Amino acid sequence: MKKITVFLVSVLLVTGWSCKEQKQHSRKQGMASHQIKKEQKVITLEWSDSLEKALKDTAYKAAMITQRVLGKKLHALVKAKGPEHAVEFCSNEAMRLTDSVSEALGLNIKRLAKKYRNPKNETIGKDSIIFKKYILDWLGHHPLPEKIIPDEDGHPVYYNPIKVSHFCLTCHGEPGKTMNPELAEKIKQHYPDDKATGFKDGQLRGMWVITFPQYIMKKR
Ligand code: HEC
C-alpha cells in the first residue's frame, strides 16, 4: 500500500513538473514564430489560389476567435470594474489567452505593433517592413488586403491590419482627452515603455501575424 502511495505521489510530482515545463515551452513558442513542436508533422504545400484562400480563411477565423476571447473579457471588465482593472487583466492575461488559443488551434497567433504597448509585441525585421507598407497604403487611401507571406523557413504567415475603433480610445487614445489621465498613469506603471497612446478613430493600430507551423510552402 505504502509503495503504491509513494508511486502515485511521484507520478503526480512528475506530471505537475512537466505541466510547468510545457507552459514555459509554449510561451517560448508564442514568441518565436517559426519554432514548431518536435513531434508535429510538417506538410509541404504548393501554391495555388484556392490554397491561399483556404489559409486566409483559416487564419482570419483564428484572429476572430482570439479577438472574441480577448474582447469579451475586456468589454466585461471595463463595464463591470472600469478600465483600470481591465488594464491589470491585460498585463497578466492578454498574452496567456492569445497563447492558449494558439495552442488549441495549432497556430502561432500574434498581434504586433510598431507603436506597441507590450514590448513583446513589437514589429521587427520583415514584419516591420510589411507593417510599414500597410501604413503607406493606409496613408495613400489604398486598400489594405490580408496577405500570406512565407517566413524564412517557408511556413506560411498570415497578415491582416488592425484598426482603432472608438472603444479602443479608452486605453489607446490621447491622455487627458479621449483617455482618462489616471488610467494613462496606471498603464504607464504596468508598461513603462508604452508607445500605444495618442491614436485616433480609424488609424492603424497594428496587425495580426498568424503562422502555420504545420505547413511549408514550396517556392513559387
Ligand atoms: C481596457 C484597456 C484597453 C482597451 C479598451 C483596448 N486595449 Fe489594446 N491593449 C491594452 C493593453 C493593456 C495591451 C497590452 C497587452 C499585453 O500585455 O499583451 C494592449 C495591447 C494591444 C495590442 C497588441 C500590441 C501592443 O501594443 O502590445 C493591440 C494590437 C491592441 N491592443 C489593439 C486594441 C484595439 C484595436 C482595441 C479596440 C478594439 C483595444 N486594443 C482596446 C489595453 C486596452
Residues whose N, C-alpha, C, O or C-beta is under 5 A from the ligand:
A	BS01	HEC	P83 A86 V87 C90 S91 A94 M95 R111 L112 A113 K115 Y116 R117 N118 N121 I162 K163 V164 S165 F167 C168 T170 C171 A196 R205 G206
